[in-house]
């Protein structure tokens, strides 16, 4: 059985493997998720969103479609194509339908805030159906709307859940996504109470402050303790998964559950394609290691470019110009345009080489300092600062 790079990462953190094994595995271990940012435009200005709010440039859908079809042909068997946003437009149906035809083994999902219902007639008329729908729900109405800077976001989310059967294949899945912040850390039980029965899974994710503006929204250690208390209460009645993309929040989990409980649970962790899973107090924990971030998903940006993980924290204008709004050199973040002659292997391997050179050692050292009990005198680990992580959020 072939091991994934996450297996080698876990072996290293369990002190039974080497960092060289991680390096050697990553270039040939392609992602099993193809994420497509259909457009950078959005009608919401959510406080926790990784995308710059001013990023509204429109992209030619035909060019994006060629990029999606090209990479989809090369993805591993049984891959998932995820429409990640920022919003759904009917013009995206062309490349979604094309992928359905050329890769019938693919799972095709939509992450949305409920705004897709504006285009429900077009979706229904097309005959295309998604395999799964992830709907963002960040709390009861007042909390959800406050976090999303909108007076209608909550109603739109519920409408999106109610209309899900119209855009899904038979037995298609509906998952609720909650981004944990300082606004909703104490509203998880209340959120659970309003989740419709049609929702099969619930994923709670801590904020990933790839943009400095997002850091004040992160939960504090004390706030996380309240969130954990509520998650334990919820887990007695409904399965819930807590996902971490940000190493900054892992010490908060350790403080909430205790070092011994964390170490005991992590010693039983298992790896999948791109994350490690373990369970504490009946709650599934998934951590997506920052040190191997390219493995999580192959992201096609709205301008049909492939970039390093978390590059979407910058606007398309910044990325295309190569200079950030504060003068940073962004040229290393863009791996290249995706055209009909592009290949998954060449683009991905170039991304991995760049990531290994720029981020791997520091990120792995940070993870080791967190996951390995440094009170053990047999192994010393230097702490080299936090990882700059991020995730999309709808």
C-alpha positions in Angstrom: 0.0 0.0 0.0 1.4 3.4 -1.0 1.9 5.8 1.8 0.7 9.5 1.6 2.9 12.4 2.6 0.6 12.8 5.6 1.7 9.2 6.7 5.3 10.3 6.6 4.4 13.6 8.4 2.7 11.6 11.1 5.6 9.2 11.5 8.0 12.2 11.9 5.8 13.7 14.6 5.5 10.3 16.3 9.3 10.3 16.2 9.5 7.1 14.1 10.3 8.8 10.7 12.4 11.5 9.1 11.8 14.9 7.6 13.7 13.6 4.5 11.0 11.0 3.9 8.4 13.8 3.9 10.5 15.8 1.4 11.0 12.8 -0.8 7.3 11.8 -0.9 5.7 15.2 -1.5 6.6 15.9 -5.2 4.9 12.6 -6.4 2.0 12.6 -4.0 -0.6 14.6 -5.9 -3.6 16.3 -4.2 -6.9 14.4 -4.4 -8.9 17.7 -4.3 -9.2 20.2 -7.2 -10.5 23.5 -5.8 -11.8 26.1 -8.3 -12.3 29.7 -7.4 -14.9 30.5 -10.0 -14.7 34.2 -9.3 -13.1 36.6 -6.8 -16.4 38.6 -6.8 -18.7 38.3 -3.8 -21.8 40.1 -2.5 -20.8 39.7 1.2 -17.9 41.2 3.1 -17.5 38.5 5.8 -15.2 39.5 8.7 -13.3 36.2 8.6 -12.9 35.7 4.8 -9.4 35.1 3.6 -10.1 37.0 0.3 -9.5 40.8 0.3 -12.9 42.4 0.2 -12.0 44.8 -2.6 -11.1 42.0 -5.0 -13.9 42.3 -7.6 -12.1 41.7 -10.9 -14.1 39.6 -13.4 -12.4 36.7 -15.2 -13.3 35.3 -18.6 -15.1 32.0 -17.8 -13.9 30.3 -21.0 -10.2 30.7 -20.0 -11.0 29.3 -16.6 -12.9 26.5 -18.1 -10.0 25.4 -20.1 -7.8 25.4 -17.0 -10.3 23.3 -15.0 -10.8 20.7 -17.8 -7.0 20.4 -18.3 -6.1 19.7 -14.7 -9.2 17.5 -14.1 -8.0 15.1 -16.8 -4.8 14.5 -14.8 -6.3 14.3 -11.3 -6.0 10.9 -9.4 -8.8 8.4 -9.5 -11.8 9.3 -7.4 -10.8 12.9 -6.9 -13.1 15.7 -5.7 -13.7 18.9 -7.6 -14.9 21.6 -5.2 -16.4 24.9 -6.4 -15.0 27.2 -3.7 -16.4 30.5 -4.7 -16.4 33.1 -4.1 -19.9 33.0 -5.5 -21.6 30.7 -8.0 -22.5 32.0 -11.5 -24.4 30.2 -14.2 -21.5 30.5 -16.5 -19.6 28.1 -14.3 -22.0 25.3 -15.3 -20.2 24.8 -18.6 -16.9 23.6 -17.0 -18.7 21.7 -14.2 -20.7 19.8 -16.8 -17.5 19.2 -18.9 -15.7 17.7 -15.9 -18.7 15.5 -15.2 -18.4 14.1 -18.7 -14.7 13.6 -18.9 -14.2 12.3 -15.3 -17.3 10.4 -14.2 -15.3 9.1 -11.2 -15.2 12.6 -9.8 -17.1 13.9 -6.7 -18.2 17.4 -7.5 -19.2 19.7 -4.6 -20.2 23.3 -4.0 -19.2 25.5 -1.0 -21.6 28.3 -0.8 -23.3 30.9 1.5 -26.7 30.3 0.1 -26.5 32.8 -2.6 -26.6 30.1 -5.3 -30.4 30.1 -5.0 -30.5 33.3 -7.1 -29.5 31.0 -10.0 -31.6 28.0 -9.1 -33.7 28.1 -12.3 -30.5 28.0 -14.4 -29.0 25.1 -12.4 -32.2 23.1 -12.6 -32.6 23.7 -16.3 -29.1 22.6 -17.0 -29.6 19.1 -15.6 -26.3 19.3 -13.7 -26.4 18.1 -10.1 -23.7 18.4 -7.4 -22.7 15.4 -5.3 -22.5 17.5 -2.2 -23.2 21.0 -0.8 -21.4 22.7 2.1 -23.3 25.6 3.5 -21.8 28.1 5.9 -23.7 28.7 9.1 -21.8 30.7 11.8 -24.5 30.9 14.4 -28.1 31.9 15.1 -29.4 34.8 13.0 -28.0 37.7 15.0 -24.5 36.1 15.3 -24.3 34.8 11.7 -25.3 38.2 10.3 -22.9 40.1 12.5 -20.0 37.9 11.4 -21.0 38.2 7.8 -21.8 42.0 7.9 -25.2 41.4 6.4 -28.8 41.6 7.5 -29.9 38.8 5.1 -27.0 36.3 5.2 -28.7 34.0 7.7 -32.0 33.8 5.8 -30.0 33.1 2.6 -28.1 30.3 4.3 -31.3 28.6 5.4 -32.9 29.0 2.0 -29.8 27.4 0.5 -30.2 24.4 2.8 -33.9 24.1 2.0 -33.3 24.2 -1.7 -30.3 21.8 -1.6 -32.4 18.8 -2.9 -32.9 20.7 -6.2 -29.2 20.9 -7.0 -28.0 17.6 -5.6 -27.9 14.1 -7.0 -30.1 11.5 -5.1 -28.6 10.9 -1.7 -26.3 13.9 -2.1 -24.8 15.2 1.1 -25.2 18.5 2.9 -22.6 19.7 5.4 -22.7 22.8 7.6 -19.5 24.8 7.9 -18.9 27.0 10.9 -15.9 29.3 11.2 -15.0 29.8 14.9 -14.2 33.4 15.8 -14.5 35.8 18.7 -18.0 36.6 17.6 -19.5 33.1 17.8 -17.2 31.1 20.2 -20.1 30.8 22.7 -22.9 30.2 20.3 -22.1 26.6 19.2 -24.9 24.9 21.1 -27.3 27.5 19.8 -26.0 26.8 16.3 -26.5 23.1 16.8 -30.1 23.6 17.9 -31.0 25.3 14.6 -29.2 22.8 12.3 -31.8 21.2 10.0 -32.1 17.4 10.1 -31.0 17.3 6.4 -27.5 18.2 7.4 -25.4 15.0 7.7 -22.1 16.5 8.8 -21.0 19.6 10.7 -17.4 20.9 10.5 -16.2 23.7 12.8 -13.0 25.4 11.7 -10.8 27.9 13.5 -10.0 31.1 11.7 -6.8 31.1 9.7 -5.3 34.6 9.7 -3.4 34.7 6.4 -4.3 38.4 6.3 -3.1 40.4 9.3 -6.6 42.0 9.6 -8.0 38.6 10.6 -5.9 38.0 13.7 -8.1 40.1 16.0 -11.0 37.7 15.2 -9.2 34.6 16.4 -10.5 33.0 19.6 -8.5 33.5 22.7 -7.4 30.6 24.9 -10.2 31.4 27.3 -12.8 31.7 24.5 -11.7 28.4 23.0 -12.2 26.7 26.4 -15.9 27.8 26.2 -16.1 26.5 22.6 -14.6 23.2 23.7 -17.1 22.9 26.5 -20.0 23.4 24.1 -18.5 21.0 21.5 -18.3 18.3 24.2 -22.0 18.9 25.0 -22.9 18.8 21.3 -20.9 15.6 20.6 -23.2 13.6 22.9 -26.1 14.2 20.5 -24.6 15.0 17.1 -21.2 14.2 15.4 -19.0 17.2 15.0 -15.6 17.6 13.5 -13.1 20.3 14.6 -10.6 21.2 11.9 -7.4 23.1 12.2 -5.4 24.7 9.4 -3.7 27.1 11.7 -0.9 26.1 14.1 -1.6 29.1 16.3 -4.8 27.5 17.6 -3.4 24.1 18.5 -1.9 25.3 21.9 -5.4 26.5 22.7 -6.7 23.0 22.2 -3.9 21.5 24.3 -4.7 24.0 27.1 -8.4 23.2 27.0 -8.0 19.4 27.1 -4.7 19.0 29.0 -1.4 17.9 27.7 -1.7 14.3 28.7 -5.1 13.9 27.0 -3.8 15.5 23.9 -0.7 13.4 23.7 -2.7 10.2 24.4 -5.1 11.1 21.6 -2.4 12.1 19.1 -0.5 8.9 19.8 -3.6 7.1 18.2 -3.8 9.5 15.2 -4.2 8.2 11.7 -3.4 9.9 8.4 -5.4 10.2 5.2 -4.5 11.9 2.0 -3.7 15.3 3.4 -4.6 15.5 7.1 -4.2 13.6 10.4 -7.2 12.6 12.5 -7.6 11.8 16.2 -10.4 11.9 18.7 -10.7 13.7 22.1 -13.9 13.5 24.2 -15.8 12.1 21.3 -14.9 14.9 19.0 -13.1 14.2 15.8 -10.0 16.5 15.3 -8.5 17.0 11.9 -5.3 18.8 11.4 -4.0 19.8 8.0 -0.3 20.1 8.4 1.0 23.5 7.2 4.4 22.0 6.4 2.8 19.9 3.6 0.1 22.4 2.7 0.4 21.9 -1.1 -0.9 18.4 -0.7 -4.3 19.5 0.6 -5.7 20.7 -2.7 -4.7 22.0 -6.1 -6.3 25.4 -6.4 -7.1 27.0 -9.7 -7.5 30.7 -9.1 -10.1 32.8 -10.8 -7.6 34.1 -13.4 -6.7 30.5 -14.4 -3.4 30.6 -12.5 -1.9 28.1 -10.1 -0.3 29.5 -7.0 1.1 28.6 -3.6 -1.3 27.8 -0.8 -2.9 30.8 0.8 -2.0 33.2 -2.1 -5.7 34.0 -2.2 -5.1 36.3 0.8 -3.9 38.8 -1.8 -6.0 40.4 -4.5 -5.6 39.4 -8.1 -4.3 42.8 -8.8 -1.5 42.3 -6.3 -0.7 38.8 -7.5 -0.7 39.7 -11.1 1.5 42.8 -10.5 3.8 40.8 -8.3 3.8 43.5 -5.6 1.5 43.6 -2.5 -0.2 46.7 -1.3 2.6 47.1 1.3 5.4 46.5 -1.1 6.0 42.7 -0.6 7.5 40.7 -3.5 4.7 38.3 -4.5 6.3 36.8 -7.6 7.2 33.5 -6.0 3.5 32.9 -5.1 2.4 32.4 -8.8 3.6 29.1 -10.2 2.1 29.8 -13.7 -0.8 30.1 -16.0 -2.9 27.0 -16.8 -3.5 26.4 -20.4 -4.4 23.4 -22.6 -0.8 22.1 -22.7 -0.3 22.4 -18.9 0.2 19.2 -16.8 -0.7 18.6 -13.2 2.6 17.0 -12.4 4.8 19.8 -13.7 2.8 22.5 -12.0 2.5 20.7 -8.7 6.1 19.7 -8.5 7.2 23.2 -9.1 4.8 24.3 -6.4 6.3 21.7 -4.0 9.9 22.7 -4.8 9.0 26.4 -4.0 7.1 25.5 -0.9 9.9 23.3 0.4 12.5 26.0 -0.1 10.4 28.8 1.4 8.2 27.3 4.2 8.8 23.6 5.0 11.6 23.7 7.6 10.1 26.5 9.7 6.6 25.1 9.5 7.7 21.6 10.4 9.7 22.9 13.4 6.7 24.9 14.6 4.5 21.8 14.3 7.2 19.6 16.1 7.3 22.1 19.0 3.6 21.8 19.4 3.0 18.1 18.9 6.1 16.7 20.5 6.2 17.0 24.3 9.3 19.0 24.6 9.6 18.0 28.2 11.0 14.7 26.8 14.8 15.2 27.2 15.5 12.7 24.4 14.6 15.1 21.7 15.1 18.9 21.5 13.0 21.0 19.2 13.5 24.6 18.4 10.5 26.9 18.2 10.7 29.0 15.0 7.6 31.0 15.1 4.0 30.5 13.8 3.0 29.4 10.4 1.2 31.7 8.0 -1.8 29.7 7.2 -5.2 30.4 5.6 -8.2 28.8 4.2 -11.1 29.9 2.0 -14.3 30.6 3.9 -17.7 31.1 2.5 
